[in-house]
């Protein structure tokens, strides 16, 4: 049997209610997995409920978990509730992130702290909890950003706070490898979702579309299969950050 088989696997997805996380939930549910779907707040509840409905319509089991993961206790609760419902966790995927496009000189301490909490702290303690509680031979994947390979201003707190996740990924892969757990990160280009447009002007959107060698923004439908591969057949890839952006940036 191919390793690319989600049948009866338990998959936990942070930020799973919408956008890339929502697509992953739908795709993986259709392949027979059981889903723990995290969403952050009341503002995203309706979208998360639509995702859960789609999961259930695919014949899969799933449940919603609401919580602000910058409070580490909520990360612990998310993993513990998933184990209580399904008996264990095989795959953990973290799509949580926040973008801020702002000059260095205009960035407040509060904005810095928020970006650090959401993009770095959550990623660290999500990896920690997964390392403690995933079943042996489990898989972990974190979404970062292709701006990690860009020479640009204005995204100092976004790219800057995603940058540590590359090393978190390497370190976790070393520490968890003895249990057969692989750990990866995926760095998409700017994705054509509401997550992208909030901070970009019309001119900036046009630039981002023109910057990729293959043309256009990153489609989440091109990212979801890569994540699914890394947590199944691609398990032998570990400690790596994979840039998937149509030639938007490269190293």
NORUR-V734281 format. One record per run of one state. SS is the DSSP state (H for helix, E for strand, L for the rest). FROM is the first residue (numbers start at 1). TO is the last residue. If there is no record, write none. Layout:
((SS;FROM;TO) (SS;FROM;TO))
//
This chain:
((L;1;9) (E;10;14) (L;15;18) (H;19;30) (L;31;33) (E;34;39) (L;40;41) (H;42;57) (L;58;61) (E;62;66) (L;67;71) (H;72;86) (L;87;90) (E;91;94) (L;95;103) (H;104;106) (L;107;108) (H;109;133) (L;134;138) (E;139;143) (L;144;145) (H;146;149) (L;150;155) (H;156;179) (L;180;181) (E;182;188) (L;189;190) (E;191;191) (L;192;193) (H;194;197) (L;198;201) (H;202;211) (L;212;217) (E;218;218) (L;219;219) (H;220;230) (L;231;232) (H;233;236) (L;237;239) (E;240;244) (L;245;251))
//
